[in-house]
């Protein structure tokens, strides 16, 4: 019996394990289930599956009745592996269960694989993270490094994308990763609409560094939010670090330190990401020329925009526009 009934939609399978965290399964169903095309039709079909169909325990006082077994991963375009309680022992998945390994290993080579939170331990144990830059919950980073020292772990980011294999950090970063995959599949407009309906930001600044416990700053330490809002309103003027610091009446050195504390990135890294996001939005939603988009996003010239898009996305502005608008542009 097939797990999916809509072959025209992108098929997403959530692989549930005993002791799962319901929020992580719900995130996938909610976000991908909300993505619709211009005709109002759903773009994804999401099912939950398990090593054996039936009742799956959770870390709460209720269970999930999972109807589908391993056959779902055979047909899936994307397989997502959330965390489970067994991930939180001292040395998770050492060794991994043969039954779970068998299910993960039958995922087709063309399918996208993503982990949420400590689901990354399963992918690492099965060799699926070799040569990848990955992340997991910051509290588990020490265990991960001890078990897999050869894998490039970045515990400060919310998610990583290595093409076929993606990883998300702790729990709610599954929202960020899901929106990222929707954005990659169907563009920022679709992802933004999903975020709007779910009442979450379409893109969170910074990474896990924001959520690691630090001493609470005193009342004398003001926020850098005014500077960020000002910079977004003036991207076309190429706001400088000094200009942002002036908005908060701080020295550049103090502003840079506080900005990194709050956002988890340097001001320069944050500005580069905002410029790229603005350019992507305009390429998807407007008919402006690449020259005008480059100016509006603060890149100055189309050559600079092309350079940054190649570095950040691996495509030219025209190729990106063709992907999401289906039209060519006059500037290559």
C-alpha positions as CSV (number, residue, x, y, z in Angstrom):
1,X,0.0,0.0,0.0
2,X,1.4,3.4,-1.0
3,X,1.8,6.0,1.8
4,X,1.3,8.9,-0.6
5,X,-1.9,9.6,-2.6
6,X,-0.8,12.8,-4.5
7,X,2.0,12.0,-6.9
8,X,2.0,15.5,-8.3
9,X,3.1,17.0,-4.9
10,X,6.5,16.9,-3.2
11,X,6.4,14.0,-0.8
12,X,7.7,14.5,2.7
13,X,8.1,11.6,5.1
14,X,8.7,12.3,8.9
15,X,10.5,9.3,10.4
16,X,9.2,9.0,14.0
17,X,11.0,7.0,16.7
18,X,9.9,6.0,20.2
19,X,10.3,8.9,22.6
20,X,9.9,11.5,19.9
21,X,9.3,15.2,20.6
22,X,5.8,15.9,19.2
23,X,6.6,19.6,18.6
24,X,9.3,18.6,16.0
25,X,6.9,16.3,14.1
26,X,4.2,19.0,14.3
27,X,6.5,21.7,12.9
28,X,7.0,19.7,9.7
29,X,3.3,19.0,9.2
30,X,2.3,22.5,9.9
31,X,4.8,24.4,7.7
32,X,5.0,22.1,4.7
33,X,1.2,21.5,4.9
34,X,0.6,25.3,4.7
35,X,2.7,25.8,1.5
36,X,0.4,26.4,-1.5
37,X,1.0,27.4,-5.1
38,X,-0.5,30.4,-7.0
39,X,-3.6,28.2,-7.7
40,X,-4.1,27.6,-4.0
41,X,-3.3,23.9,-4.3
42,X,-0.9,22.3,-1.7
43,X,2.7,21.9,-2.8
44,X,3.6,19.1,-0.4
45,X,2.1,15.9,0.9
46,X,3.4,15.1,4.4
47,X,3.1,11.7,6.1
48,X,4.5,10.3,9.3
49,X,6.2,6.8,9.3
50,X,8.0,4.6,11.7
51,X,10.2,1.4,11.7
52,X,7.0,-0.4,12.5
53,X,3.5,1.2,12.1
54,X,1.5,1.5,15.3
55,X,1.6,3.4,18.6
56,X,4.8,5.5,19.1
57,X,5.6,6.9,22.5
58,X,6.5,10.5,23.0
59,X,8.3,12.6,25.7
60,X,4.8,13.7,26.9
61,X,1.8,11.9,28.4
62,X,0.2,11.1,25.0
63,X,1.2,8.7,22.1
64,X,1.0,8.9,18.3
65,X,-0.7,6.3,16.2
66,X,1.5,6.1,13.1
67,X,-0.1,4.4,10.2
68,X,2.8,4.1,7.8
69,X,5.9,1.9,7.9
70,X,9.2,2.0,6.1
71,X,7.5,2.0,2.7
72,X,7.0,5.8,3.0
73,X,10.7,6.5,2.8
74,X,10.9,4.6,-0.5
75,X,8.6,7.1,-2.1
76,X,9.6,10.3,-0.4
77,X,11.3,13.2,-2.0
78,X,12.3,14.5,1.4
79,X,12.8,12.5,4.6
80,X,13.0,14.3,7.9
81,X,14.4,12.7,11.1
82,X,13.4,14.5,14.3
83,X,14.9,14.0,17.7
84,X,13.9,11.3,20.3
85,X,14.5,10.7,23.9
86,X,17.2,8.1,23.2
87,X,19.3,10.8,21.7
88,X,19.8,12.4,25.2
89,X,21.8,9.6,26.8
90,X,25.5,10.1,27.3
91,X,26.6,8.4,24.1
92,X,23.5,8.3,21.8
93,X,23.4,5.7,19.1
94,X,26.5,3.8,20.0
95,X,25.6,1.5,18.2
96,X,22.5,2.5,16.2
97,X,19.7,-0.1,16.1
98,X,19.8,-2.4,13.0
99,X,16.1,-1.8,12.4
100,X,16.4,2.0,12.3
101,X,19.6,1.7,10.2
102,X,17.8,-0.5,7.7
103,X,15.0,2.1,7.3
104,X,17.4,5.1,6.9
105,X,19.6,3.2,4.4
106,X,16.6,2.5,2.1
107,X,16.1,6.2,1.5
108,X,16.5,6.7,-2.3
109,X,19.7,8.4,-3.4
110,X,17.8,11.2,-5.0
111,X,15.8,12.1,-1.9
112,X,16.7,15.0,0.4
113,X,17.5,14.1,4.0
114,X,17.1,16.4,7.0
115,X,17.6,16.1,10.7
116,X,16.1,18.2,13.5
117,X,17.9,18.7,16.7
118,X,19.7,15.5,17.8
119,X,18.4,13.5,14.9
120,X,21.9,14.4,13.5
121,X,23.4,11.7,15.7
122,X,21.5,9.1,13.7
123,X,22.7,10.5,10.3
124,X,26.3,10.7,11.7
125,X,26.2,7.1,13.0
126,X,25.2,5.9,9.5
127,X,27.9,7.9,7.7
128,X,25.5,10.3,6.0
129,X,27.3,13.4,7.3
130,X,30.7,12.6,6.0
131,X,32.2,15.7,4.3
132,X,29.2,17.8,5.5
133,X,29.0,20.9,7.7
134,X,26.4,20.1,10.3
135,X,24.7,21.3,13.4
136,X,22.8,19.9,16.4
137,X,21.5,21.1,19.7
138,X,24.2,23.2,21.4
139,X,23.8,21.2,24.6
140,X,24.7,18.0,22.7
141,X,27.6,19.5,20.7
142,X,30.3,18.2,23.1
143,X,29.0,14.6,22.8
144,X,28.8,15.0,19.0
145,X,32.4,16.2,18.8
146,X,33.6,13.4,21.0
147,X,31.9,10.7,19.0
148,X,32.5,12.2,15.5
149,X,35.6,14.4,15.7
150,X,36.1,14.1,11.9
151,X,32.7,15.8,11.1
152,X,32.6,19.6,10.7
153,X,30.2,20.6,13.5
154,X,29.0,24.2,13.8
155,X,27.0,24.5,17.0
156,X,26.4,28.2,16.5
157,X,24.1,28.1,13.5
158,X,20.3,27.4,13.3
159,X,20.7,25.0,10.3
160,X,23.1,23.9,7.6
161,X,22.4,23.0,4.0
162,X,24.8,20.6,2.2
163,X,22.6,20.0,-0.9
164,X,21.1,16.6,-0.3
165,X,21.7,16.5,3.5
166,X,20.5,19.3,5.8
167,X,20.6,19.6,9.6
168,X,18.8,21.8,12.1
169,X,19.9,22.8,15.6
170,X,17.7,22.6,18.7
171,X,13.9,21.9,18.5
172,X,12.4,25.2,17.2
173,X,15.1,25.6,14.6
174,X,13.2,22.9,12.7
175,X,10.9,25.9,11.8
176,X,13.9,27.7,10.3
177,X,15.0,24.6,8.4
178,X,11.5,23.9,7.1
179,X,11.1,27.4,5.9
180,X,14.5,27.3,4.3
181,X,13.6,24.1,2.3
182,X,10.3,25.6,1.3
183,X,12.1,28.8,0.2
184,X,14.6,26.7,-1.8
185,X,11.9,24.7,-3.4
186,X,9.4,27.5,-4.2
187,X,10.9,30.9,-3.4
188,X,10.6,33.5,-0.7
189,X,7.0,34.5,-1.4
190,X,5.7,31.0,-0.7
191,X,7.9,30.6,2.4
192,X,6.9,34.1,3.7
193,X,3.2,33.3,3.4
194,X,3.7,30.1,5.3
195,X,5.6,32.0,8.0
196,X,2.8,34.6,8.1
197,X,0.1,32.0,8.6
198,X,2.1,30.3,11.3
199,X,2.9,33.6,13.0
200,X,6.7,33.1,12.9
201,X,9.4,35.2,11.3
202,X,10.3,34.0,7.8
203,X,14.0,34.3,8.7
204,X,15.7,34.5,12.1
205,X,18.9,36.5,12.4
206,X,21.9,34.9,13.9
207,X,22.3,31.4,15.3
208,X,22.2,29.2,18.4
209,X,24.7,31.5,20.1
210,X,21.7,33.7,20.9
211,X,20.1,30.9,23.0
212,X,23.1,29.7,25.0
213,X,22.8,30.9,28.6
214,X,24.8,34.0,29.3
215,X,24.7,36.5,32.2
216,X,21.7,38.7,31.9
217,X,22.8,42.2,30.6
218,X,22.2,45.1,33.0
219,X,19.6,47.8,32.2
220,X,22.4,50.1,31.0
221,X,23.0,47.9,28.0
222,X,20.7,49.1,25.3
223,X,19.5,47.0,22.3
224,X,20.8,47.3,18.8
225,X,17.3,46.9,17.3
226,X,17.0,50.6,16.2
227,X,20.2,50.3,14.2
228,X,19.0,47.1,12.5
229,X,15.7,48.7,11.6
230,X,17.5,51.8,10.3
231,X,19.8,49.7,8.2
232,X,17.0,47.7,6.6
233,X,15.3,51.0,5.7
234,X,18.5,52.3,4.1
235,X,20.0,49.2,2.4
236,X,20.1,51.1,-0.9
237,X,22.4,53.7,0.7
238,X,24.9,50.9,1.8
239,X,24.8,51.6,5.5
240,X,28.1,51.5,7.2
241,X,29.1,50.1,10.6
242,X,29.8,53.6,11.8
243,X,26.4,54.7,10.7
244,X,24.7,51.8,12.5
245,X,26.7,52.6,15.7
246,X,25.6,56.2,15.5
247,X,21.9,55.2,15.6
248,X,22.5,53.7,19.0
249,X,24.9,56.5,20.1
250,X,27.7,53.9,20.7
251,X,31.3,53.6,19.7
252,X,31.9,51.2,16.9
253,X,33.7,48.8,19.2
254,X,30.9,48.8,21.8
255,X,28.2,48.5,19.1
256,X,30.0,45.6,17.4
257,X,30.3,43.7,20.7
258,X,26.7,44.2,21.7
259,X,25.4,43.5,18.2
260,X,27.2,40.1,18.2
261,X,25.9,39.3,21.7
262,X,22.3,40.0,20.6
263,X,22.2,38.7,17.0
264,X,25.0,36.0,17.0
265,X,26.7,37.5,14.0
266,X,28.9,40.5,13.3
267,X,27.2,43.6,11.8
268,X,29.0,42.9,8.5
269,X,27.7,39.3,8.3
270,X,24.2,40.4,9.1
271,X,24.2,43.2,6.5
272,X,25.5,40.9,3.8
273,X,22.6,38.5,4.6
274,X,20.0,41.2,4.6
275,X,21.3,42.5,1.2
276,X,21.1,39.1,-0.3
277,X,17.6,38.4,1.1
278,X,16.4,41.8,-0.3
279,X,17.9,41.0,-3.7
280,X,16.2,37.5,-3.7
281,X,12.9,39.0,-2.9
282,X,13.1,41.6,-5.7
283,X,14.2,39.0,-8.2
284,X,11.2,36.8,-7.3
285,X,8.5,39.5,-7.0
286,X,9.5,42.4,-9.2
287,X,10.3,43.1,-12.9
288,X,13.1,45.5,-12.0
289,X,16.4,45.1,-13.9
290,X,19.3,43.5,-12.2
291,X,21.1,46.9,-12.1
292,X,18.2,48.4,-10.2
293,X,17.9,45.5,-7.8
294,X,21.6,45.7,-7.1
295,X,21.2,49.3,-6.2
296,X,18.1,48.7,-4.1
297,X,19.7,45.9,-2.1
298,X,22.8,47.9,-1.4
299,X,25.3,46.0,-3.7
300,X,25.9,49.1,-5.8
301,X,26.5,47.3,-9.1
302,X,25.1,44.3,-10.9
303,X,28.6,42.8,-11.0
304,X,28.8,42.9,-7.2
305,X,25.3,41.4,-6.9
306,X,26.3,38.6,-9.3
307,X,29.5,37.9,-7.3
308,X,27.6,37.7,-3.9
309,X,24.8,35.5,-5.4
310,X,27.3,33.1,-6.9
311,X,29.2,33.0,-3.5
312,X,26.1,32.6,-1.4
313,X,23.7,30.7,-3.6
314,X,25.7,29.3,-6.4
315,X,23.6,30.9,-9.1
316,X,23.5,34.2,-11.1
317,X,20.7,36.7,-10.6
318,X,19.2,35.8,-14.0
319,X,19.2,32.1,-13.3
320,X,17.6,32.7,-9.9
321,X,14.9,34.8,-11.5
322,X,14.2,32.2,-14.1
323,X,13.8,29.6,-11.4
324,X,11.2,31.5,-9.5
325,X,9.5,33.6,-12.2
326,X,10.1,31.5,-15.2
327,X,11.3,34.5,-17.2
328,X,14.7,35.6,-18.5
329,X,16.3,38.9,-17.6
330,X,18.2,41.3,-19.8
331,X,21.4,41.3,-17.6
332,X,23.2,37.9,-17.5
